[in-house]
Amino acid sequence: MNSARFNPIHATRIQPLIEGEGLRFVFQPIASLKGGEIHGYEALVRGPEGSALATPDALLHAARQAGMTAIFEQRCCELAIEAFARQRLGGKLFLNVSAPTLQRIAVGAGGHVLQLAREVGVAPGRLVFELTEHERVEDIAALEAAVATLRAEGPQLAIDDFGDGRSSLRLWSQLNPEVVKIDRYFVHAVHRDSRKLEVLRTVMGLAKAFGTPLVVEGIETAEELAVVRDLGCRFAQGFFLARPQAEPPRVLDEAVMTVLRSSKLAVLPSAPQHADPLLTVDALCIAAPTVTAAQTCQSVLRLFAAHPALHAVAVVEGETPIGLIHRRVFIDQLARPFHADLFGRRSCTLFMNAEPLRVDRSSTIDSLVSILMGENQGYLSEGFIITDGGRYAGLATGDGLVRAVTERRIEAARLANPLTCLPGNLPITAHIRRLLDARVDFAAAYFDLNNFKPYNDRYGYWRGDEMIKLAASAISAQCDKTCDFLGHVGGDDFVVLFQSEDWEARCRAVISSFADKAPSLYDDVERAQGGLDAEDRRGFKAFFPITSLSVGVVVIPRDCQRDPEAIASAAAAAKKVAKSRPDYFHVLPAEVCCAEAA
């Protein structure tokens, strides 16, 4: 409950507004994304123009200082209902209230808000009380009772700004609101931020599980609207749809309707380069026995004999590792003439590495990449000790580290190409599947560099990488980023999934643009002669013209029944034909790819 007490000094600022005519109201539409109808309006209060209390934050701060928050918010509800009724606005009316205000309205303190609504012609069933959690709800049971009382008369409940750290999942679960509004932070630039996209998907999953309609707040661009539309969000609100106005629109602007009617799928941001960037060394940890400094070399030899797969053994003092005995080095030493007799009864520390690599189990795999790149490669053969806050936890092998890093690099390459940072094979396949599932027309274009190998052999990998990045830049420049998906298959191969109707003109523009820029990556002599001399694949000397781009395209109709792999293969086949054509361009007829569904 609101613990602020009435303060007569601060009350002099807010009381005249409550009693007089100084408060103004603007209304922002909440739209249905399925049909584009206006579902309702959120009422937003404003103070006297040009005054220190002109903004909602200033008004609420003054009311809080005066200890009059609930009284002020209730008065805002009454005035908003009257303004809504005067304009004969349709749909629901969303009213912002804190928990104490909601309880006050439920018991009818200070006047009956619902009765006022009936008197001005607004049915209580059209009211949605939007719970704004600026303070922690201390008595959820009392709030539940207030919500039940209001529901019995028709109004609904919405939870505002879900995800901003104040509105909790517990409130959602216990109050069972009719509407949840997700905080605008998770919508801003969602078309470029894969993490925000995943948060949106997660909240939508919760909404589906709870059976709660979701309102996505803060839509400011056509790109953001297209993403939430494609995700299946039910309602949206934001400046792109309509700004808060004293006389709000009854229908959405044509620019908004164009996005909602469009059959083109939004291009979703790709996942980060590593699916699990926080994978730790703990994943490499091998439970292994230990020895102490008091144990003899003979006892360690027996231990290795009993554990054939044990590559090393840690020497501990209490729970602290003080060294590492490598199996091969140890056995080699004792296998020398007379060494078993000379050293068998002596301390095992005689053959111990007193400075082994120690890594805490919470360290990330990525943080150990420097071991693979460093001069001391002994760690790879000997392995290393894994600790837990300085205490022995287990061992890890160099092979295990190499394997983990390699697997992560392979997975990263499948998700995003490290050279161009473009989506890799998995996102490409996923986007083809989205296009097929949505039953939209698209064109799959496969781009490949001509004469790249001799260029790469002549100039080296660094210049070769520059050529690949130039190709990526030329292709990207001709893509409509709102609907055309660009991916890097690997090497010098790229795929674009065009929804742009003028895909052919864009492809030809890529070929032309690249042809203009590629010569700049050659030395003067070879640029002047239009190419370079090098060995062909059979080992014979040949002349190779300046690197160019070939494009093979397959047009996919919305009723195509093939899978993503078949479509990618068809585009690759079209590319092979394009490489033999004088204009480096070829379109494979759709029926060739889509005729056979099996």
Beta strands, then each sheet from edge to edge (+ up, - down):
strand 1: 24-32
strand 2: 38-46
strand 3: 92-97
strand 4: 127-131
strand 5: 156-162
strand 6: 179-182
strand 7: 214-216
strand 8: 235-236
strand 9: 290-292
strand 10: 312-317
strand 11: 320-326
strand 12: 358-360
strand 13: 384-388
strand 14: 391-396
strand 15: 442-450
strand 16: 485-490
strand 17: 493-498
strand 18: 531-535
strand 19: 541-545
strand 20: 548-556
strand 21: 585-588
sheet 1: 1+ 2- 3- 4- 5- 6- 7- 8- 1+
sheet 2: 9+ 10+ 11-
sheet 3: 12+ 13+ 14-
sheet 4: 16+ 17- 15+ 20- 21-
sheet 5: 18+ 19-
end
